[in-house]
Amino acid sequence: MAGSRIGRRGFLSMAAMAAGRGLRIATFSADVTPPVGAPLCYGLVPPAEMIAGPLEARGVVLHPQGERPIVLCAVDWLGIGNGSRDRWRAALAKAAGTLLERVTVHTVHQHDAPGDDATAYALLPKGISLYDDQFAREAVSRVADAVRRSRPAAVTQVASGAALVAEVASNRRIMGPDGKVMFGRMTACRNSTHCAAPEGVIDPLLRSVSFWSGEKRVATLSYYATHPMSYYGKGSVSSDFVGMARNEQKDTFQVYFTGAAGNIGAGKYNDGSAHMRPVLAERMASAMARAKAAEKPVSMDAIRWLTEPVVLPLREGKGFAGHEMAAAIADSKLDPKLRANNARYLAYYRLIKGGRRIDLSALRMGPITLLHMPGELFAEYQLAAAKERAGELVATAAYGDYGPMYIGTRKAYDEGGYETTDVSRVAPSVEDVLLTAVRKLLA
């Protein structure tokens, strides 16, 4: 079996166990590349001037015997938040013949890519670029059609593995002697002695889960925590180095989920030059291949889909009140980018004030847990989740509902740094809310 160390005996024993459960899996993919001229990164960078590579939505539909299907989807976009995430989940649920709460949609978070936020879009006056709404609606329909056309195959084996990723991820927040953030290393770093600072707190593992039908590796899901950009803002649409690495996996249908990477980037190992993109891609591709090679079959007594709806606490203080955001949107003298930002902020604020809950979910398959989380989570959340079930594989997909944006740890809000400025729409107490919910999902 290419790309796996699973022996024939392990294959046969797992085949019997999986066949008894009646689990089936279908794969789907759709092109979601924006047209030239479309806004990228919610209008925060130049619009699309050229297509360096296609963007895709990839995912799987799991069909547990006697239960509604489960949809896992990863999209090569910056973010899908608020009402748009509801729209995506509803469309994919209908296409798969399942319930909305059994669908999870995540973005990979490339920045030379679109965002999608219908709630914010409705708040903006005409002429301010946020994203191409018509294209976004067409993309949802395209992905739903792919789900509808997908055909399941019997799963005879599930396997999991992990591999260290060398020289990709590093913590963005460089701390000073006073315990405050003194430098942001970000996605790329140059012309500073801080670029070479230690990696800091990261999760160095790329985790892999594969589904087999006979001797065919039908699908592989990979999870790793880093901002996925080598460089951006040049008007060149691209799935960047993580998409390149994903596309190199020719032995399988590969889906890639970005983990809790809110405070993680490639800055220590990336100067933002064009030649570093294929270098980072090869490092990621190597880790994906090594994680597959390390996979071992897992024994599963049951497959469970669990959800835990949460209300995330809203950030308070100057600039975070609803009337202040509304005034900023209406201010024609303000930079259009700031008006667009405030539309996203106000959209999320009003939804939460109206009682909106965000679903956290987990797919539990024996010793494997696939955890689905919102926003730009700090890596500490992913590490905490893995610790809850030490000795098992816990793979975290973040960048679900993008409404809350950055989600730091409690202490991070006292430490300062970009990630805890107004780009974080949650209060420091969010840590207690999320960790309590995660413990319930992993119990």
C-alpha positions as CSV (number, residue, x, y, z in Angstrom):
1,M,0.0,0.0,0.0
2,A,1.6,3.2,-1.2
3,G,2.1,5.8,1.5
4,S,1.2,3.6,4.4
5,R,2.9,1.1,6.8
6,I,-0.4,-0.6,7.5
7,G,0.2,-4.4,7.2
8,R,-2.0,-6.8,5.4
9,R,-3.1,-8.4,8.7
10,G,-4.0,-5.0,10.1
11,F,-5.9,-4.2,7.0
12,L,-8.0,-7.3,7.1
13,S,-8.9,-7.0,10.8
14,M,-9.9,-3.4,10.4
15,A,-11.8,-4.2,7.2
16,A,-14.0,-6.6,9.1
17,M,-14.6,-4.1,11.9
18,A,-15.4,-1.2,9.6
19,A,-17.6,-3.3,7.4
20,G,-19.6,-4.3,10.4
21,R,-20.3,-0.6,11.2
22,G,-21.4,0.1,7.6
23,L,-19.4,3.4,7.4
24,R,-19.2,4.9,3.9
25,I,-17.4,8.0,2.6
26,A,-17.8,10.2,-0.4
27,T,-15.3,12.9,-1.6
28,F,-16.2,16.2,-3.2
29,S,-14.3,19.2,-4.7
30,A,-15.2,22.3,-6.5
31,D,-13.4,25.3,-8.1
32,V,-14.0,28.4,-6.0
33,T,-11.4,30.7,-7.8
34,P,-12.7,34.3,-7.9
35,P,-12.8,36.2,-11.2
36,V,-10.1,38.8,-12.0
37,G,-11.1,42.1,-10.4
38,A,-12.8,40.5,-7.4
39,P,-11.9,41.9,-3.9
40,L,-9.5,39.7,-1.9
41,C,-9.0,39.5,1.9
42,Y,-12.2,41.4,2.5
43,G,-10.9,44.3,0.5
44,L,-7.8,44.7,2.7
45,V,-5.3,43.9,-0.1
46,P,-5.3,44.7,-3.9
47,P,-8.0,42.9,-5.9
48,A,-7.4,39.9,-8.1
49,E,-5.2,40.9,-11.0
50,M,-4.1,37.4,-12.0
51,I,-4.8,33.8,-11.1
52,A,-1.5,32.1,-10.1
53,G,-3.4,29.0,-9.1
54,P,-7.0,27.8,-8.6
55,L,-8.7,27.8,-5.3
56,E,-10.8,24.8,-4.2
57,A,-13.3,23.7,-1.7
58,R,-12.6,20.1,-0.8
59,G,-14.2,17.8,1.7
60,V,-15.8,14.5,2.6
61,V,-19.3,13.3,3.4
62,L,-19.3,10.5,5.9
63,H,-22.3,8.1,6.0
64,P,-22.5,6.2,9.3
65,Q,-24.9,3.3,9.1
66,G,-28.3,4.3,10.3
67,E,-27.4,8.0,10.8
68,R,-27.6,11.2,8.9
69,P,-24.5,12.1,6.9
70,I,-21.6,14.2,8.3
71,V,-20.0,16.9,6.0
72,L,-16.4,18.2,6.6
73,C,-15.4,20.9,4.2
74,A,-12.2,23.1,3.8
75,V,-12.3,26.1,1.5
76,D,-9.3,28.0,0.1
77,W,-10.7,31.4,1.2
78,L,-9.7,33.9,3.9
79,G,-12.8,33.5,6.0
80,I,-16.5,32.6,6.0
81,G,-18.4,34.2,8.8
82,N,-21.7,35.2,10.3
83,G,-24.6,34.8,7.9
84,S,-22.5,33.4,5.2
85,R,-21.3,30.5,7.2
86,D,-25.0,29.7,7.9
87,R,-25.6,29.9,4.2
88,W,-22.8,27.5,3.4
89,R,-23.8,25.0,6.1
90,A,-27.4,25.0,5.0
91,A,-26.6,24.5,1.4
92,L,-24.3,21.6,2.0
93,A,-26.7,20.1,4.5
94,K,-29.5,20.1,1.9
95,A,-27.2,18.7,-0.7
96,A,-26.0,15.9,1.5
97,G,-29.5,15.1,2.9
98,T,-28.5,15.9,6.5
99,L,-29.0,18.4,9.3
100,L,-27.2,21.8,9.4
101,E,-25.6,20.9,12.8
102,R,-23.9,17.9,11.1
103,V,-22.0,20.1,8.7
104,T,-18.8,22.0,9.4
105,V,-17.1,24.4,7.0
106,H,-13.7,25.9,7.6
107,T,-11.4,28.1,5.6
108,V,-7.7,27.4,5.0
109,H,-7.2,31.2,5.4
110,Q,-5.0,32.2,2.5
111,H,-5.0,36.0,2.2
112,D,-4.8,36.3,-1.6
113,A,-8.3,34.8,-1.6
114,P,-11.9,36.0,-1.0
115,G,-13.8,36.3,2.2
116,D,-17.6,35.8,2.6
117,D,-19.8,37.6,5.1
118,A,-23.4,38.3,3.9
119,T,-24.4,39.9,7.2
120,A,-21.7,42.5,6.9
121,Y,-22.3,43.0,3.2
122,A,-25.9,44.0,3.9
123,L,-24.6,46.8,6.2
124,L,-22.3,48.5,3.7
125,P,-23.2,51.3,1.4
126,K,-22.7,50.6,-2.3
127,G,-19.2,51.2,-3.6
128,I,-17.2,49.8,-0.7
129,S,-15.5,46.6,-1.6
130,L,-15.8,43.6,0.8
131,Y,-16.2,40.7,-1.6
132,D,-18.0,39.7,-4.8
133,D,-21.4,38.6,-3.4
134,Q,-22.7,37.2,-6.7
135,F,-19.5,35.1,-7.1
136,A,-19.7,33.9,-3.5
137,R,-23.3,32.7,-4.0
138,E,-22.3,30.9,-7.1
139,A,-19.4,29.3,-5.3
140,V,-21.7,28.0,-2.6
141,S,-24.0,26.5,-5.3
142,R,-21.0,24.9,-7.0
143,V,-19.8,23.2,-3.9
144,A,-23.3,22.1,-3.0
145,D,-23.6,20.5,-6.5
146,A,-20.4,18.7,-5.9
147,V,-21.7,17.3,-2.6
148,R,-24.9,16.3,-4.4
149,R,-23.0,14.4,-7.1
150,S,-20.6,12.6,-4.7
151,R,-20.9,8.9,-4.5
152,P,-20.0,7.0,-1.3
153,A,-17.7,4.0,-1.1
154,A,-17.6,1.5,1.7
155,V,-14.9,2.3,4.3
156,T,-13.0,-0.9,5.2
157,Q,-10.2,0.8,7.2
158,V,-9.5,4.1,9.1
159,A,-5.9,5.0,10.0
160,S,-4.2,7.9,11.7
161,G,-0.6,9.2,12.1
162,A,1.4,12.3,12.7
163,A,4.8,13.8,11.7
164,L,6.9,16.7,12.8
165,V,7.0,19.6,10.4
166,A,10.5,21.1,10.2
167,E,11.1,24.8,9.8
168,V,7.7,26.1,9.0
169,A,5.8,27.3,12.1
170,S,6.9,29.9,14.6
171,N,5.1,31.9,17.2
172,R,4.4,35.4,16.0
173,R,4.4,37.1,19.4
174,I,8.0,37.9,20.6
175,M,7.8,38.8,24.3
176,G,9.9,41.5,26.0
177,P,11.4,41.4,29.5
178,D,8.3,43.1,30.8
179,G,6.0,40.3,29.8
180,K,4.5,42.3,26.9
181,V,4.7,41.7,23.2
182,M,7.6,43.7,21.8
183,F,7.6,42.4,18.2
184,G,5.3,40.7,15.8
185,R,7.1,38.2,13.6
186,M,4.0,37.5,11.5
187,T,3.9,35.5,8.3
188,A,7.2,36.8,6.9
189,C,10.0,38.5,8.7
190,R,13.0,40.4,7.5
191,N,15.4,43.1,8.6
192,S,15.1,42.4,12.3
193,T,17.1,40.5,14.8
194,H,13.8,39.2,16.2
195,C,13.2,37.1,13.1
196,A,15.7,34.5,14.4
197,A,14.1,34.3,17.9
198,P,13.2,30.8,19.1
199,E,10.1,29.2,17.6
200,G,8.2,29.7,20.8
201,V,4.9,28.0,21.6
202,I,3.7,26.0,18.5
203,D,2.2,22.6,17.8
204,P,4.9,21.0,15.7
205,L,2.8,18.0,14.5
206,L,0.9,17.6,11.3
207,R,-1.8,15.0,11.9
208,S,-3.3,12.7,9.3
209,V,-6.5,10.6,9.2
210,S,-7.2,8.4,6.2
211,F,-10.2,6.4,5.0
212,W,-9.7,3.2,2.9
213,S,-11.9,1.1,0.7
214,G,-10.2,-2.2,0.2
215,E,-6.6,-1.3,-0.8
216,K,-7.5,2.2,-2.1
217,R,-6.8,5.3,0.0
218,V,-10.0,7.1,-0.7
219,A,-9.4,10.3,1.3
220,T,-6.8,11.7,3.7
221,L,-7.4,14.7,6.0
222,S,-4.4,16.6,7.2
223,Y,-4.3,19.2,10.0
224,Y,-1.5,21.7,10.9
225,A,-1.4,25.0,12.7
226,T,0.2,27.9,10.8
227,H,-0.9,30.9,8.9
228,P,-0.8,29.5,5.3
229,M,0.9,32.4,3.5
230,S,4.4,32.9,2.3
231,Y,3.6,36.3,0.9
232,Y,0.4,38.1,-0.3
233,G,-1.1,41.4,-1.3
234,K,0.2,41.5,-4.9
235,G,-3.1,40.7,-6.6
236,S,-2.1,37.2,-7.4
237,V,-4.7,34.6,-6.4
238,S,-3.1,31.5,-4.9
239,S,-3.7,28.6,-2.5
240,D,-0.1,29.4,-1.4
241,F,2.3,26.9,0.0
242,V,-0.2,24.7,1.9
243,G,-2.3,24.3,-1.2
244,M,0.8,23.4,-3.2
245,A,1.7,20.8,-0.6
246,R,-1.8,19.4,-0.6
247,N,-1.9,19.2,-4.4
248,E,1.4,17.2,-4.4
249,Q,-0.3,14.2,-2.6
250,K,-1.1,12.2,-5.7
251,D,-1.8,8.9,-3.9
252,T,-5.0,10.2,-2.3
253,F,-7.8,12.7,-2.3
254,Q,-6.2,15.2,0.1
255,V,-8.1,17.7,2.3
256,Y,-6.1,20.2,4.3
257,F,-7.4,22.0,7.4
258,T,-5.6,24.9,9.1
259,G,-5.4,24.4,12.9
260,A,-5.3,26.9,15.7
261,A,-2.9,29.3,14.0
262,G,-4.0,32.7,15.3
263,N,-0.6,33.4,16.8
264,I,1.4,31.2,14.4
265,G,3.1,32.0,11.1
266,A,6.2,31.1,9.1
267,G,8.1,34.3,10.0
268,K,11.2,32.6,11.5
269,Y,11.7,30.6,8.3
270,N,10.3,32.9,5.7
271,D,11.5,36.3,4.5
272,G,8.5,36.8,2.1
273,S,10.5,36.3,-1.1
274,A,9.0,34.4,-4.0
275,H,11.5,31.6,-3.8
276,M,10.4,30.7,-0.3
277,R,6.9,29.6,-1.4
278,P,8.0,26.3,-3.0
279,V,10.5,25.7,-0.2
280,L,7.8,25.9,2.4
281,A,5.5,23.9,0.2
282,E,8.1,21.1,0.0
283,R,8.5,21.0,3.8
284,M,4.8,20.7,4.2
285,A,4.5,18.1,1.5
286,S,7.2,16.1,3.1
287,A,5.4,16.2,6.5
288,M,2.1,15.1,4.8
289,A,3.8,12.1,3.2
290,R,5.6,11.2,6.4
291,A,2.4,11.4,8.4
292,K,0.7,9.0,6.0
293,A,3.7,6.7,6.2
294,A,3.4,6.7,10.0
295,E,-0.4,5.9,9.9
296,K,-1.6,2.8,11.8
297,P,-5.1,1.3,11.7
298,V,-7.4,2.3,14.6
299,S,-10.0,0.2,16.3
300,M,-13.4,2.0,16.6
301,D,-16.2,0.9,18.8
302,A,-18.4,3.7,17.7
303,I,-18.6,6.8,15.5
304,R,-20.1,9.8,17.3
305,W,-20.8,13.4,16.2
306,L,-21.0,15.8,19.1
307,T,-21.9,19.5,19.1
308,E,-21.6,22.1,21.9
309,P,-23.1,25.5,21.1
310,V,-21.4,28.4,22.8
311,V,-22.0,32.1,23.3
312,L,-18.7,33.8,23.0
313,P,-18.4,36.9,25.3
314,L,-18.2,40.2,23.4
315,R,-15.3,42.5,23.7
316,E,-16.0,45.7,25.6
317,G,-14.4,49.2,25.7
318,K,-13.9,52.1,23.3
319,G,-14.7,51.3,19.7
320,F,-16.6,48.0,20.6
321,A,-20.1,49.4,21.2
322,G,-22.7,49.0,18.5
323,H,-23.3,52.7,17.9
324,E,-19.6,53.4,17.5
325,M,-19.3,50.8,14.8
326,A,-22.5,52.0,13.0
327,A,-21.1,55.5,13.1
328,A,-17.9,54.4,11.5
329,I,-19.7,52.6,8.7
330,A,-21.7,55.8,8.0
331,D,-18.7,58.1,8.0
332,S,-17.9,58.8,4.4
333,K,-14.6,60.5,5.3
334,L,-13.3,57.3,6.9
335,D,-11.0,55.0,4.9
336,P,-13.3,52.5,3.0
337,K,-11.3,49.6,4.4
338,L,-12.1,50.7,8.0
339,R,-15.7,51.1,7.1
340,A,-15.7,47.6,5.7
341,N,-14.0,46.3,8.8
342,N,-16.6,47.9,11.0
343,A,-19.4,46.3,9.0
344,R,-17.9,42.9,9.8
345,Y,-17.5,43.8,13.4
346,L,-21.0,45.2,13.7
347,A,-22.5,42.2,12.0
348,Y,-20.9,39.9,14.5
349,Y,-21.9,42.2,17.4
350,R,-25.5,42.3,16.5
351,L,-25.7,38.5,15.9
352,I,-24.3,37.8,19.4
353,K,-26.5,40.4,21.0
354,G,-29.4,38.7,19.3
355,G,-28.5,35.4,21.0
356,R,-26.4,33.7,18.3
357,R,-24.6,30.6,19.4
358,I,-21.6,29.2,17.5
359,D,-21.4,25.4,17.2
360,L,-18.3,23.6,18.3
361,S,-18.3,20.1,17.1
362,A,-16.2,16.9,17.3
363,L,-16.2,13.7,15.3
364,R,-15.2,10.9,17.6
365,M,-14.0,7.7,16.0
366,G,-12.4,5.4,18.6
367,P,-9.1,7.0,19.5
368,I,-9.4,9.7,16.9
369,T,-11.1,13.0,17.5
370,L,-11.6,15.7,14.8
371,L,-12.3,19.0,16.6
372,H,-14.0,21.9,14.8
373,M,-13.5,25.4,16.2
374,P,-14.3,29.0,15.2
375,G,-12.1,32.0,14.5
376,E,-8.4,32.5,14.6
377,L,-7.6,30.5,17.7
378,F,-4.3,30.7,19.5
379,A,-2.2,27.5,19.3
380,E,-2.6,27.1,23.1
381,Y,-6.2,25.9,22.5
382,Q,-5.1,23.2,20.2
383,L,-2.4,22.1,22.6
384,A,-4.9,22.0,25.4
385,A,-7.3,19.9,23.4
386,A,-4.6,17.4,22.5
387,K,-3.6,17.2,26.2
388,E,-7.2,16.3,27.2
389,R,-6.8,12.9,25.3
390,A,-3.1,12.3,25.6
391,G,-2.1,9.2,23.8
392,E,-4.8,9.5,21.2
393,L,-5.0,11.6,18.1
394,V,-6.9,15.0,18.4
395,A,-6.8,17.0,15.2
396,T,-8.1,20.6,15.4
397,A,-9.6,22.5,12.5
398,A,-10.0,26.2,13.3
399,Y,-11.2,29.1,11.0
400,G,-14.8,27.8,11.2
401,D,-17.1,30.8,11.9
402,Y,-14.9,33.8,11.1
403,G,-17.2,36.3,12.9
404,P,-15.1,36.5,16.2
405,M,-11.8,36.8,14.3
406,Y,-8.8,36.4,16.6
407,I,-9.4,34.4,19.8
408,G,-6.5,34.8,22.3
409,T,-5.9,33.2,25.6
410,R,-6.9,35.1,28.7
411,K,-3.4,36.4,29.5
412,A,-2.8,37.4,25.9
413,Y,-5.1,40.4,26.2
414,D,-2.8,41.8,28.9
415,E,0.3,41.0,26.9
416,G,-0.7,43.2,24.0
417,G,0.3,42.6,20.4
418,Y,-1.7,42.8,17.1
419,E,-3.8,39.7,17.7
420,T,-5.5,41.2,20.7
421,T,-6.3,44.7,19.3
422,D,-9.7,45.4,17.7
423,V,-9.2,42.4,15.3
424,S,-10.3,40.3,18.3
425,R,-14.0,40.7,18.9
426,V,-14.2,38.6,22.1
427,A,-13.5,39.2,25.8
428,P,-10.6,37.6,27.7
429,S,-13.1,35.3,29.4
430,V,-13.5,33.5,26.1
431,E,-10.8,31.1,27.2
432,D,-13.0,29.7,30.0
433,V,-16.0,29.3,27.6
434,L,-14.1,27.5,24.9
435,L,-12.0,25.2,27.2
436,T,-15.1,24.2,29.1
437,A,-16.9,23.3,25.9
438,V,-13.9,21.4,24.5
439,R,-13.6,19.3,27.6
440,K,-17.3,18.3,27.2
441,L,-16.7,17.3,23.6
442,L,-13.6,15.3,24.5
443,A,-14.9,13.7,27.7
